[in-house]
Amino acid sequence: MKLTESVNHVWRSAVLSTRHGAWHAVRRLQLYGVLLGLVWMAIGCVGPARPVFEAPSATIAWPPPPNSPRIRYVGQLRTADDLKRPRSGFDLLGEIIVGKKSPESLYGPRAVVCTRDGNRVWVADPGGRCLHLFDLERRRYLKVQRIGDAQLLSPVGLSLGPAGSIYVCDAERVAIYRFSDRDGRWLGTLRLPDELQRPAAMIYDEPAQELFVVDVTAHDVKVIDGGGALLRILGRRGTGPGQLNFPSAIAADEHQLWIADSGNHRVQAITRSGEPVTVFGQAGDAPGDLALPKGIAVDADGQVYVVDGRFE
């Protein structure tokens, strides 16, 4: 009798174990089916790429009609989402599982440069102690915060450099770095002269292979070569022609350098050897007056554009 009961007990246990295992197997198959369905959904849900800069609802241009516009508002880059990368089902699946991440954004941008092919935009952001790379062609975003083991502290200036590179100056570290303009690889750090006190902006002259660095606290422009050696110094502190007072930005055309002479409330043009050419702007609030010129650019027609940080 006991033997029979033992056999029956073993038999029932085996049956229950088999049923239990089968139930788990079915559940696993169901789970795999759901996951497979989600994967197929992810593969099949790739949306078309929208234009990075979509036409605004109303045209914003200067000068207004009937004049031909010289400047036209195209759009903005404020966060990584502004690249409008096509969203796939994998993106949707990730958001379902871990939630949607907040996009990387600008904090306190100071300088911007676009690569020669027009496909990539670099932004120096001392407010975030970082650099931002917006790749308009591949719809990719990159944030650069470190140089090897060192943290970027105050990246304030950018310039296109030779052979697909960009120069970045860090005012707080008194350093100039060189990066690949395509993928943000650090290519090296210039060995700067002791005379350079606080770099604020730069422009690279490719034919001469010279880098013109605005030194804001020395009130001059240091000219260095590709290795960082000092070649010459342009300007000194003062209010006269060719003299500077807390300069903050620089641009160049074929013939001369254009410098935002912030402390003197003006813009100066000087030759590459430092000879004064022309000047415009003065303290005041009338049309053409300048309060705090902090950004400058020159277009292909030789027109100069000035950003006034105080007049907005």
Backbone bond lengths (Angstrom), bond angles and torsions (degrees), N, CA, C in turn:
res aa  C-N    CA-C-N  psi(-1)  N-CA   C-N-CA  omega(-1)  CA-C   N-CA-C  phi
1 M - - - 1.458 - - 1.521 110.71 -
2 K 1.318 115.72 -47.07 1.458 119.75 179.11 1.518 110.86 -63.26
3 L 1.327 116.94 -37.13 1.461 120.30 179.52 1.526 110.16 -64.18
4 T 1.353 115.37 -42.19 1.471 120.03 179.88 1.523 110.71 -63.49
5 E 1.345 115.78 -43.77 1.470 119.28 179.10 1.532 111.31 -62.50
6 S 1.303 116.82 -38.72 1.473 120.98 -179.76 1.525 110.37 -64.86
7 V 1.346 115.17 -42.88 1.461 119.21 179.32 1.523 110.81 -63.67
8 N 1.330 115.76 -43.63 1.469 119.34 178.74 1.533 112.16 -62.78
9 H 1.331 115.08 -39.12 1.472 119.22 179.02 1.535 110.75 -63.05
10 V 1.327 115.74 -45.34 1.468 120.29 178.91 1.517 110.16 -61.91
11 W 1.322 116.38 -41.80 1.470 121.12 -179.56 1.529 111.34 -62.84
12 R 1.348 116.68 -46.02 1.453 119.55 179.80 1.539 110.91 -63.75
13 S 1.333 116.48 -39.28 1.472 120.67 179.06 1.522 110.61 -62.82
14 A 1.328 115.04 -40.92 1.461 119.24 -179.51 1.527 110.60 -65.13
15 V 1.353 115.60 -42.03 1.466 120.00 179.87 1.530 110.54 -63.62
16 L 1.371 115.54 -46.46 1.466 119.41 179.70 1.522 111.73 -62.27
17 S 1.347 116.07 -40.31 1.463 120.80 179.62 1.521 110.34 -63.63
18 T 1.332 115.01 -40.41 1.463 119.18 179.84 1.515 110.67 -65.38
19 R 1.349 116.49 -43.63 1.455 120.43 178.93 1.528 111.53 -63.98
20 H 1.364 115.68 -40.99 1.455 120.70 179.28 1.530 110.70 -62.71
21 G 1.345 116.30 -45.42 1.460 120.51 178.65 1.512 111.74 -63.78
22 A 1.342 115.97 -39.42 1.462 119.33 178.76 1.529 110.57 -63.93
23 W 1.345 116.40 -39.53 1.468 120.30 179.79 1.523 110.88 -61.95
24 H 1.356 115.99 -43.78 1.468 120.15 178.11 1.519 110.98 -64.74
25 A 1.326 116.30 -38.13 1.461 119.99 179.05 1.522 110.54 -63.05
26 V 1.341 116.34 -42.35 1.462 120.40 178.52 1.525 110.61 -63.01
27 R 1.354 115.79 -43.20 1.464 119.28 179.43 1.526 111.42 -62.28
28 R 1.346 115.13 -39.48 1.462 118.74 178.52 1.522 110.32 -63.95
29 L 1.327 116.88 -42.86 1.458 120.06 179.00 1.525 111.25 -62.34
30 Q 1.335 115.88 -39.60 1.459 119.22 178.24 1.529 111.20 -63.96
31 L 1.353 115.65 -42.50 1.454 119.99 179.11 1.523 110.77 -63.55
32 Y 1.343 116.21 -44.98 1.456 120.31 177.97 1.525 110.78 -59.72
33 G 1.324 115.61 -38.81 1.459 119.32 178.90 1.518 112.32 -63.23
34 V 1.320 115.96 -42.17 1.464 120.26 178.18 1.524 110.46 -63.40
35 L 1.351 116.35 -46.21 1.457 120.20 -179.97 1.515 111.29 -63.03
36 L 1.338 116.70 -41.12 1.455 120.41 178.76 1.525 110.40 -62.74
37 G 1.339 115.20 -40.58 1.452 118.65 177.24 1.517 112.61 -62.56
38 L 1.338 116.02 -40.03 1.459 119.65 178.62 1.521 111.41 -65.71
39 V 1.365 115.55 -39.30 1.463 119.32 178.18 1.519 110.30 -62.29
40 W 1.343 116.69 -46.25 1.463 119.66 178.58 1.525 110.84 -62.17
41 M 1.334 116.62 -37.11 1.452 120.09 177.06 1.523 110.39 -63.72
42 A 1.352 114.94 -41.11 1.456 119.33 -179.78 1.515 111.39 -64.01
43 I 1.339 115.82 -41.31 1.461 119.37 -179.51 1.519 110.44 -66.41
44 G 1.311 116.15 -36.46 1.452 119.35 -173.90 1.505 115.20 -90.01
45 C 1.345 118.69 -2.19 1.462 120.22 -173.51 1.512 112.69 -108.81
46 V 1.326 118.31 34.03 1.452 121.00 177.28 1.519 108.49 -80.20
47 G 1.326 116.01 119.26 1.455 120.00 -177.28 1.519 111.16 -87.27
48 P 1.334 117.44 159.20 1.461 120.79 178.73 1.525 110.94 -69.43
49 A 1.327 115.48 151.35 1.462 120.55 -179.86 1.522 109.74 -76.11
50 R 1.325 115.92 128.63 1.455 120.87 174.33 1.526 108.99 -86.59
51 P 1.320 118.38 154.93 1.467 119.92 176.04 1.530 110.36 -59.70
52 V 1.332 116.29 141.38 1.458 119.37 178.10 1.526 109.63 -61.91
53 F 1.323 115.26 -45.58 1.465 119.83 179.30 1.528 108.15 -112.78
54 E 1.317 115.98 99.90 1.451 120.90 178.65 1.524 109.62 -82.78
55 A 1.316 115.78 146.79 1.468 120.23 -176.94 1.526 110.31 -58.91
56 P 1.330 117.51 127.40 1.474 119.41 178.35 1.521 110.94 -65.95
57 S 1.315 116.10 156.56 1.460 120.73 -178.06 1.525 111.89 -63.64
58 A 1.313 116.63 -30.80 1.465 121.12 177.66 1.525 109.02 -128.80
59 T 1.318 116.65 137.60 1.460 120.59 179.89 1.527 110.23 -70.12
60 I 1.321 115.61 127.66 1.461 122.07 176.40 1.516 107.01 -115.76
61 A 1.318 117.19 111.73 1.460 120.88 -174.33 1.514 110.23 -147.09
62 W 1.323 113.97 159.13 1.468 120.55 174.71 1.520 108.64 -137.34
63 P 1.294 120.62 138.59 1.473 125.33 -8.25 1.522 111.47 -72.33
64 P 1.322 117.72 161.78 1.458 120.38 -178.24 1.527 111.49 -70.72
65 P 1.347 117.64 163.86 1.472 121.29 176.36 1.533 110.16 -57.27
66 P 1.324 117.97 151.06 1.474 127.26 8.93 1.521 114.48 -87.08
67 N 1.312 118.32 9.15 1.464 121.03 178.36 1.521 110.43 -70.60
68 S 1.322 115.86 153.52 1.464 120.56 173.68 1.524 108.88 -73.92
69 P 1.335 118.05 128.03 1.468 119.68 -177.29 1.527 112.35 -68.35
70 R 1.314 115.46 136.74 1.460 121.42 173.92 1.522 111.25 -98.87
71 I 1.331 116.12 -29.56 1.463 121.80 179.20 1.518 107.77 -128.19
72 R 1.315 116.64 132.48 1.455 121.16 179.14 1.527 109.32 -133.65
73 Y 1.328 115.88 131.65 1.467 120.18 177.52 1.523 109.22 -70.45
74 V 1.329 115.60 127.17 1.463 121.82 -177.81 1.523 110.97 -107.59
75 G 1.308 117.78 -43.64 1.460 121.41 -177.88 1.508 109.92 167.61
76 Q 1.331 116.28 -166.90 1.452 120.54 -177.28 1.521 110.88 -139.49
77 L 1.315 114.64 155.63 1.463 123.05 169.92 1.514 106.34 -121.78
78 R 1.325 115.66 110.60 1.460 120.61 -177.41 1.524 111.62 -123.72
79 T 1.340 116.34 -35.81 1.457 121.67 177.62 1.524 109.01 -135.70
80 A 1.336 115.47 169.74 1.461 120.17 177.93 1.522 111.55 -61.61
81 D 1.323 117.58 -27.27 1.468 120.77 179.60 1.521 112.43 -67.57
82 D 1.340 117.66 -19.40 1.457 120.18 179.69 1.525 112.31 -68.51
83 L 1.323 117.51 -13.19 1.468 120.14 174.93 1.520 111.70 -73.22
84 K 1.349 116.73 -14.81 1.471 122.47 177.58 1.532 111.72 53.27
85 R 1.313 114.74 48.09 1.474 119.00 176.42 1.525 109.56 -62.02
86 P 1.335 118.16 134.12 1.468 119.71 -179.92 1.525 110.97 -57.65
87 R 1.323 117.12 128.41 1.458 121.31 -179.67 1.515 109.69 -86.31
88 S 1.315 115.33 136.37 1.452 121.47 178.66 1.520 110.28 -110.34
89 G 1.324 114.51 173.98 1.454 119.17 175.80 1.511 112.19 -63.80
90 F 1.333 117.03 -29.29 1.470 119.93 177.01 1.524 110.59 -63.39
91 D 1.364 116.08 -38.75 1.460 119.16 175.94 1.525 110.23 -61.00
92 L 1.342 115.19 -44.92 1.460 119.83 179.79 1.522 110.99 -62.91
93 L 1.341 116.44 -41.55 1.459 120.50 179.26 1.521 111.04 -62.99
94 G 1.355 116.61 -42.42 1.462 119.74 178.52 1.515 112.20 -63.05
95 E 1.341 116.29 -38.59 1.460 119.57 178.72 1.523 111.20 -66.56
96 I 1.345 116.34 -35.60 1.463 119.55 178.00 1.526 110.88 -65.93
97 I 1.336 116.22 -38.74 1.471 120.53 -174.29 1.527 111.74 -79.83
98 V 1.347 116.71 -49.50 1.472 119.79 -173.10 1.524 113.09 -113.95
99 G 1.314 118.14 -5.15 1.455 120.36 -178.55 1.526 111.40 90.82
100 K 1.318 116.24 161.03 1.459 121.38 -178.38 1.520 110.93 -81.11
101 K 1.350 115.56 132.85 1.455 120.89 178.97 1.524 109.98 -84.83
102 S 1.318 115.43 147.03 1.461 119.82 173.94 1.525 109.05 -72.28
103 P 1.324 118.63 134.65 1.465 119.60 -178.01 1.516 111.72 -70.23
104 E 1.337 116.53 149.64 1.458 120.72 173.88 1.528 108.78 -64.47
105 S 1.323 115.95 141.16 1.458 119.15 -176.03 1.523 110.67 -136.01
106 L 1.333 115.29 165.34 1.449 121.22 174.37 1.530 109.20 -74.30
107 Y 1.338 115.87 147.65 1.460 120.94 -178.57 1.527 110.95 -111.23
108 G 1.321 115.80 -58.21 1.462 120.42 177.94 1.516 108.55 -150.31
109 P 1.341 117.59 70.64 1.468 120.67 -174.24 1.524 112.16 -65.09
110 R 1.314 115.63 146.16 1.465 121.07 -177.03 1.520 112.37 -123.03
111 A 1.335 117.98 -32.19 1.465 120.50 -176.93 1.524 109.49 -145.50
112 V 1.321 115.56 154.55 1.466 120.94 -179.81 1.520 108.67 -144.09
113 V 1.325 115.60 145.82 1.460 120.66 175.72 1.520 108.04 -145.98
114 C 1.316 115.62 142.03 1.468 121.96 178.61 1.522 108.19 -110.07
115 T 1.331 116.94 137.64 1.469 120.18 -179.84 1.526 110.18 -65.87
116 R 1.315 116.05 161.21 1.466 120.76 -173.10 1.524 113.20 -62.64
117 D 1.338 116.90 -27.44 1.458 118.82 178.87 1.525 112.53 -84.26
118 G 1.336 117.40 -4.46 1.456 121.44 177.84 1.512 114.68 78.07
119 N 1.329 118.22 8.29 1.472 121.04 -173.66 1.522 114.33 -95.16
120 R 1.330 118.09 -19.91 1.457 119.65 -175.22 1.531 110.10 -132.11
121 V 1.336 113.86 139.57 1.462 121.06 179.98 1.521 108.26 -119.52
122 W 1.333 115.98 124.13 1.464 122.10 176.69 1.526 108.73 -105.38
123 V 1.318 115.51 138.86 1.460 121.30 179.52 1.530 109.11 -128.56
124 A 1.326 116.42 127.52 1.467 121.74 173.34 1.519 108.21 -90.18
125 D 1.328 116.34 124.49 1.461 121.78 -171.15 1.524 110.33 -127.45
126 P 1.351 117.69 83.88 1.469 118.56 179.28 1.526 112.51 -64.67
127 G 1.343 117.97 -26.00 1.459 119.91 177.31 1.507 112.85 -62.79
128 G 1.327 116.55 -34.01 1.465 121.16 177.50 1.513 113.34 -102.07
129 R 1.346 116.92 2.90 1.464 122.28 -177.48 1.525 110.89 51.50
130 C 1.320 115.39 50.45 1.464 118.59 -175.29 1.527 109.71 -159.07
131 L 1.330 113.66 174.08 1.460 123.01 170.70 1.517 107.90 -117.07
132 H 1.322 116.62 147.41 1.455 121.78 175.34 1.521 108.74 -117.92
133 L 1.322 117.07 134.42 1.456 122.27 173.48 1.524 108.36 -116.29
134 F 1.338 116.09 118.41 1.454 122.43 174.66 1.528 107.56 -105.80
135 D 1.328 116.61 109.61 1.461 121.79 178.65 1.528 107.78 -91.68
136 L 1.327 117.03 101.97 1.460 121.56 -175.04 1.522 111.81 -71.68
137 E 1.323 116.99 -26.72 1.463 120.37 -177.68 1.528 111.74 -78.87
138 R 1.330 116.05 -49.27 1.466 119.90 -177.48 1.528 112.88 -93.34
139 R 1.319 117.11 -0.55 1.459 123.16 179.79 1.534 111.08 56.73
140 R 1.308 115.75 44.58 1.462 120.92 179.56 1.520 110.22 -118.07
141 Y 1.323 114.05 150.53 1.468 121.12 179.65 1.519 108.72 -123.46
142 L 1.327 115.69 141.33 1.459 121.29 177.47 1.516 109.08 -137.11
143 K 1.337 115.60 136.30 1.457 121.76 175.70 1.516 108.13 -114.92
144 V 1.334 117.32 125.62 1.458 122.99 -179.21 1.524 107.97 -111.53
145 Q 1.333 115.85 121.01 1.462 120.72 -177.56 1.529 113.26 -120.33
146 R 1.323 117.20 -17.12 1.461 119.36 -172.77 1.527 110.77 -131.86
147 I 1.327 114.30 152.74 1.452 123.48 171.80 1.514 105.96 -117.64
148 G 1.321 117.02 97.88 1.455 119.12 -172.25 1.518 109.94 62.33
149 D 1.331 116.73 -119.93 1.466 121.49 178.70 1.528 112.81 -92.28
150 A 1.324 117.41 -2.55 1.472 121.20 -175.09 1.524 110.86 -98.95
151 Q 1.328 115.91 142.10 1.463 122.79 176.49 1.525 109.78 -85.16
152 L 1.331 117.40 135.37 1.455 119.68 169.66 1.525 108.58 -62.42
153 L 1.326 117.53 136.78 1.451 120.56 -177.56 1.521 112.42 -107.82
154 S 1.320 117.16 -51.60 1.461 119.46 -177.45 1.527 109.94 -146.65
155 P 1.342 117.30 70.90 1.465 119.98 177.75 1.522 109.97 -72.63
156 V 1.327 117.01 111.04 1.465 120.80 -171.86 1.524 112.96 -117.51
157 G 1.335 118.36 -19.60 1.459 120.29 -174.41 1.512 112.57 -130.76
158 L 1.336 115.31 146.27 1.458 122.13 179.06 1.523 109.31 -135.88
159 S 1.330 115.47 149.11 1.452 120.39 172.75 1.521 108.88 -154.23
160 L 1.321 116.42 142.80 1.458 119.21 170.71 1.518 108.29 -64.11
161 G 1.328 116.21 141.21 1.449 121.67 179.41 1.514 111.32 -118.97
162 P 1.313 117.65 -169.12 1.461 120.88 -178.66 1.526 111.87 -78.25
163 A 1.325 115.65 155.13 1.465 123.21 170.22 1.517 113.46 51.94
164 G 1.329 116.90 52.55 1.458 120.41 175.69 1.511 114.53 65.51
165 S 1.319 116.70 40.16 1.469 120.12 -179.70 1.524 109.21 -127.52
166 I 1.334 114.95 166.89 1.460 121.05 171.28 1.525 108.12 -129.64
167 Y 1.325 114.79 149.69 1.458 121.83 172.49 1.527 108.62 -99.28
168 V 1.327 116.00 141.84 1.459 122.86 177.33 1.521 107.65 -130.26
169 C 1.328 117.16 128.08 1.467 118.15 176.46 1.522 109.63 -108.76
170 D 1.323 114.95 136.36 1.454 123.76 178.26 1.525 107.13 -108.41
171 A 1.336 115.85 109.97 1.466 119.98 -174.49 1.511 112.44 -65.26
172 E 1.335 117.14 -38.47 1.458 120.44 -175.67 1.522 111.48 -73.89
173 R 1.316 117.05 -38.47 1.470 120.06 178.66 1.525 112.51 -83.89
174 V 1.344 117.75 -8.24 1.465 123.22 -174.00 1.533 107.78 49.87
175 A 1.323 114.71 61.49 1.466 121.18 -175.64 1.519 109.77 -141.88
176 I 1.332 115.02 150.78 1.459 121.85 173.29 1.522 107.49 -126.60
177 Y 1.325 115.44 123.23 1.461 122.34 -178.66 1.522 109.71 -109.86
178 R 1.327 113.95 158.32 1.464 120.25 176.88 1.528 108.55 -123.49
179 F 1.342 116.00 129.98 1.460 122.55 -178.28 1.525 110.10 -124.96
180 S 1.314 116.04 157.69 1.456 120.99 166.64 1.520 108.12 -70.12
181 D 1.329 117.03 127.88 1.465 118.49 -177.66 1.524 111.98 -75.15
182 R 1.334 118.23 -7.24 1.458 121.28 -177.33 1.523 112.89 -93.35
183 D 1.352 116.09 -44.61 1.467 118.16 -174.20 1.521 113.75 -127.55
184 G 1.342 117.88 4.78 1.451 120.21 175.78 1.511 115.57 77.49
185 R 1.326 118.08 13.11 1.465 119.51 177.09 1.530 109.45 -66.68
186 W 1.337 114.65 136.61 1.462 120.52 176.70 1.518 108.53 -75.67
187 L 1.334 116.78 122.23 1.458 121.75 -176.41 1.526 113.14 -101.22
188 G 1.325 116.54 -16.58 1.461 118.13 178.91 1.509 112.09 156.98
189 T 1.338 114.96 169.86 1.461 122.75 178.50 1.521 108.37 -124.03
190 L 1.326 116.99 130.46 1.459 120.05 -179.65 1.527 110.33 -73.48
191 R 1.308 114.87 143.47 1.465 120.97 173.91 1.526 107.66 -88.22
192 L 1.326 117.02 103.53 1.458 121.54 -168.88 1.528 111.76 -87.90
193 P 1.336 116.14 152.78 1.475 119.46 177.64 1.529 110.88 -71.47
194 D 1.314 115.91 154.54 1.464 120.82 -179.89 1.518 112.11 -63.89
195 E 1.323 117.40 -23.82 1.465 120.75 -177.56 1.532 112.51 -69.09
196 L 1.319 118.83 -20.69 1.457 121.63 -178.25 1.525 109.59 -77.30
197 Q 1.343 116.41 119.73 1.458 121.00 -173.77 1.533 113.71 -98.46
198 R 1.331 118.18 -50.43 1.468 121.14 -177.74 1.527 109.36 -152.40
199 P 1.331 117.67 93.43 1.467 120.03 179.85 1.524 111.29 -67.80
200 A 1.337 116.04 136.13 1.463 120.50 -177.93 1.519 112.81 -121.64
201 A 1.337 117.53 -25.18 1.463 121.16 -177.87 1.521 107.97 -163.66
202 M 1.342 115.72 163.26 1.461 120.21 -177.21 1.522 109.91 -149.19
203 I 1.326 115.22 158.97 1.459 122.35 167.06 1.527 107.03 -145.98
204 Y 1.338 115.62 134.48 1.461 120.02 -177.99 1.518 109.05 -101.10
205 D 1.333 115.90 128.67 1.464 122.70 176.36 1.525 107.20 -97.36
206 E 1.332 115.97 101.26 1.471 119.41 -173.35 1.527 113.24 -66.51
207 P 1.355 120.25 -44.43 1.474 118.26 179.06 1.529 112.97 -57.69
208 A 1.339 116.39 -41.12 1.467 119.54 -179.36 1.522 112.70 -87.86
209 Q 1.329 117.10 -10.83 1.467 122.85 -176.57 1.532 110.88 54.85
210 E 1.333 114.18 46.95 1.463 121.43 179.33 1.522 109.81 -124.28
211 L 1.331 114.70 145.29 1.456 121.49 178.75 1.529 108.28 -112.96
212 F 1.347 116.03 120.36 1.463 122.02 179.50 1.523 107.82 -96.53
213 V 1.333 116.44 115.26 1.460 122.41 -173.33 1.524 109.28 -113.18
214 V 1.348 115.80 121.47 1.462 120.41 176.25 1.529 108.85 -75.95
215 D 1.332 116.10 121.15 1.465 122.17 178.83 1.525 107.50 -105.27
216 V 1.339 116.22 100.19 1.461 120.27 -167.04 1.520 112.70 -68.36
217 T 1.314 118.95 -38.08 1.470 119.68 -177.25 1.519 112.78 -86.47
218 A 1.332 117.70 -16.89 1.469 120.40 174.00 1.519 111.12 -91.30
219 H 1.351 116.95 -8.75 1.469 122.86 175.88 1.530 111.27 61.11
220 D 1.333 115.85 43.63 1.460 119.49 178.84 1.524 110.12 -154.96
221 V 1.320 114.80 -176.23 1.462 122.13 176.24 1.519 107.73 -122.02
222 K 1.332 116.21 120.84 1.454 121.15 176.86 1.528 109.11 -91.26
223 V 1.309 116.73 132.53 1.461 121.82 177.09 1.519 107.35 -106.39
224 I 1.349 116.50 120.23 1.456 121.33 -177.46 1.523 109.41 -126.21
225 D 1.315 116.19 162.06 1.463 119.83 177.00 1.526 110.05 -92.34
226 G 1.325 116.94 -175.11 1.455 121.20 -175.63 1.512 114.47 -63.72
227 G 1.313 117.55 -18.60 1.459 120.64 178.04 1.510 113.24 -96.72
228 G 1.338 117.82 -7.48 1.454 121.59 179.24 1.511 114.25 103.45
229 A 1.329 118.48 0.07 1.466 120.78 -179.17 1.524 110.30 -71.86
230 L 1.333 116.39 138.68 1.453 122.24 -179.34 1.528 110.18 -74.16
231 L 1.337 115.62 126.95 1.458 121.46 178.73 1.524 111.59 -101.05
232 R 1.343 117.32 -43.63 1.465 121.40 179.38 1.524 108.60 -168.09
233 I 1.333 115.54 166.82 1.461 122.76 179.31 1.520 108.14 -122.62
234 L 1.339 115.42 130.43 1.462 121.00 -179.57 1.521 109.34 -107.60
235 G 1.339 116.75 126.13 1.446 121.57 174.94 1.514 113.76 83.98
236 R 1.319 114.25 170.42 1.455 123.27 174.20 1.531 106.93 -157.81
237 R 1.316 116.63 172.60 1.463 118.75 -174.72 1.523 111.02 -70.05
238 G 1.342 114.51 136.08 1.453 120.16 177.53 1.508 110.64 161.93
239 T 1.331 115.50 -175.75 1.458 121.44 -178.89 1.517 112.65 -115.66
240 G 1.322 117.63 -2.52 1.454 121.23 -177.94 1.517 112.33 -80.58
241 P 1.337 117.46 177.76 1.463 121.64 177.65 1.532 111.13 -58.82
242 G 1.334 116.27 131.14 1.454 120.77 179.70 1.513 114.28 80.87
243 Q 1.350 117.25 -6.21 1.453 120.83 177.79 1.527 109.78 -96.98
244 L 1.348 116.26 156.45 1.456 121.35 -171.16 1.526 110.75 -131.75
245 N 1.333 114.42 156.71 1.455 120.73 176.92 1.538 107.54 -142.55
246 F 1.309 116.44 104.26 1.459 123.40 -176.59 1.540 111.99 51.50
247 P 1.327 117.57 59.40 1.468 119.68 176.03 1.530 110.15 -65.84
248 S 1.347 116.59 150.68 1.457 118.42 -172.92 1.524 114.74 -134.49
249 A 1.326 118.52 -14.73 1.466 119.43 -176.87 1.515 109.15 -152.72
250 I 1.342 115.30 159.96 1.459 120.34 -177.44 1.518 110.00 -149.77
251 A 1.330 114.95 144.75 1.456 122.48 174.19 1.526 106.73 -141.16
252 A 1.321 116.31 170.20 1.460 119.46 -176.70 1.518 110.22 -146.29
253 D 1.311 115.48 146.26 1.457 121.27 166.79 1.520 107.64 -119.48
254 E 1.303 116.32 -165.87 1.464 119.53 -174.07 1.523 112.24 -64.57
255 H 1.308 116.86 -28.95 1.459 119.68 -170.51 1.518 114.72 -108.40
256 Q 1.352 119.18 -29.32 1.457 120.05 -169.77 1.524 111.87 -150.26
257 L 1.318 113.50 170.93 1.455 122.34 174.92 1.520 108.79 -101.84
258 W 1.342 116.61 141.52 1.452 122.66 175.87 1.520 107.84 -113.79
259 I 1.323 116.61 124.72 1.467 121.41 -172.40 1.530 109.75 -122.46
260 A 1.334 115.70 129.63 1.473 120.79 172.67 1.527 107.16 -78.70
261 D 1.317 115.62 103.69 1.469 123.62 -176.81 1.531 107.13 -91.55
262 S 1.331 115.87 77.06 1.467 121.57 -165.83 1.521 113.06 -59.65
263 G 1.327 117.30 -47.35 1.455 120.40 -176.45 1.515 113.38 -66.70
264 N 1.330 117.28 -21.95 1.470 121.42 176.48 1.527 112.46 -98.34
265 H 1.333 117.34 4.87 1.475 122.99 176.10 1.530 111.61 56.61
266 R 1.332 115.86 44.44 1.454 118.62 -175.92 1.529 110.65 -155.07
267 V 1.336 114.22 173.71 1.464 122.09 173.11 1.519 107.22 -121.54
268 Q 1.333 114.88 133.18 1.458 120.38 179.66 1.516 111.01 -117.09
269 A 1.307 115.46 145.15 1.457 121.87 169.62 1.519 108.19 -111.68
270 I 1.333 116.27 129.07 1.459 121.78 177.54 1.525 108.53 -132.77
271 T 1.314 115.71 159.82 1.462 119.30 175.95 1.527 109.37 -75.87
272 R 1.307 116.60 170.38 1.458 120.76 178.87 1.520 112.78 -70.07
273 S 1.332 116.09 -8.80 1.471 119.87 174.05 1.521 111.27 -101.73
274 G 1.365 117.27 -1.65 1.455 120.44 174.31 1.511 115.98 102.39
275 E 1.340 118.74 3.10 1.465 120.88 -179.91 1.527 110.06 -77.09
276 P 1.336 118.48 133.00 1.473 120.41 179.43 1.526 111.60 -67.17
277 V 1.331 115.74 141.28 1.465 121.30 -179.83 1.518 110.54 -115.67
278 T 1.339 116.58 -56.76 1.462 120.43 -179.29 1.518 109.32 -156.54
279 V 1.326 115.57 167.83 1.459 120.86 -179.61 1.520 108.41 -149.76
280 F 1.315 117.17 146.31 1.459 119.91 171.83 1.514 109.21 -145.68
281 G 1.337 116.16 155.62 1.456 122.79 -179.92 1.515 112.14 97.71
282 Q 1.330 114.57 150.62 1.456 121.93 176.38 1.516 107.84 -159.00
283 A 1.338 116.47 166.14 1.460 120.36 178.00 1.513 109.98 -66.50
284 G 1.320 116.22 136.13 1.455 121.00 179.89 1.508 110.84 152.94
285 D 1.337 117.30 -178.30 1.457 120.76 -179.61 1.521 111.94 -126.32
286 A 1.324 117.55 19.10 1.458 121.30 175.21 1.524 109.55 -86.28
287 P 1.343 118.60 162.78 1.468 120.18 177.45 1.527 110.85 -55.65
288 G 1.317 115.71 129.47 1.462 120.90 -178.23 1.516 114.45 94.64
289 D 1.352 116.73 -14.62 1.463 119.59 175.96 1.524 109.75 -76.63
290 L 1.323 115.55 157.53 1.464 121.38 -179.27 1.527 109.47 -128.62
291 A 1.322 115.80 140.73 1.461 120.82 177.39 1.526 110.77 -103.44
292 L 1.347 116.29 -52.53 1.461 119.96 -178.56 1.528 109.63 -146.70
293 P 1.342 117.26 75.65 1.467 118.95 177.74 1.530 110.17 -65.62
294 K 1.343 116.03 123.36 1.472 119.92 -175.33 1.521 113.25 -129.33
295 G 1.322 117.65 -8.14 1.455 120.64 178.71 1.506 109.42 -142.40
296 I 1.335 116.55 145.29 1.463 119.43 -176.23 1.520 109.37 -150.13
297 A 1.333 115.38 145.72 1.467 121.26 177.47 1.518 108.54 -151.09
298 V 1.327 115.79 156.42 1.469 122.35 178.06 1.520 107.42 -127.99
299 D 1.356 116.80 132.99 1.461 118.68 179.90 1.527 110.83 -93.90
300 A 1.332 115.38 -178.19 1.458 120.67 -175.55 1.520 112.73 -66.91
301 D 1.324 117.77 -19.76 1.465 122.12 178.46 1.521 112.44 -91.23
302 G 1.343 116.92 4.44 1.450 120.14 179.19 1.503 114.49 81.53
303 Q 1.338 118.23 13.63 1.455 121.28 177.48 1.523 109.98 -86.30
304 V 1.323 115.60 138.17 1.458 121.91 -175.42 1.525 109.05 -101.79
305 Y 1.325 116.43 132.20 1.460 122.57 178.49 1.527 108.38 -115.50
306 V 1.328 116.26 130.46 1.458 121.65 -175.15 1.519 109.40 -123.31
307 V 1.320 116.59 131.87 1.467 122.07 172.70 1.522 108.15 -98.04
308 D 1.336 115.48 125.06 1.462 120.62 178.23 1.529 108.15 -104.01
309 G 1.330 116.40 112.40 1.454 121.29 -175.19 1.512 114.04 -68.61
310 R 1.319 118.54 -20.41 1.457 120.60 -179.30 1.522 112.59 -96.77
311 F 1.311 117.17 -33.49 1.461 121.55 178.22 1.529 111.96 -85.89
312 E 1.325 117.88 -2.13 1.460 122.41 -175.91 1.519 111.46 56.26
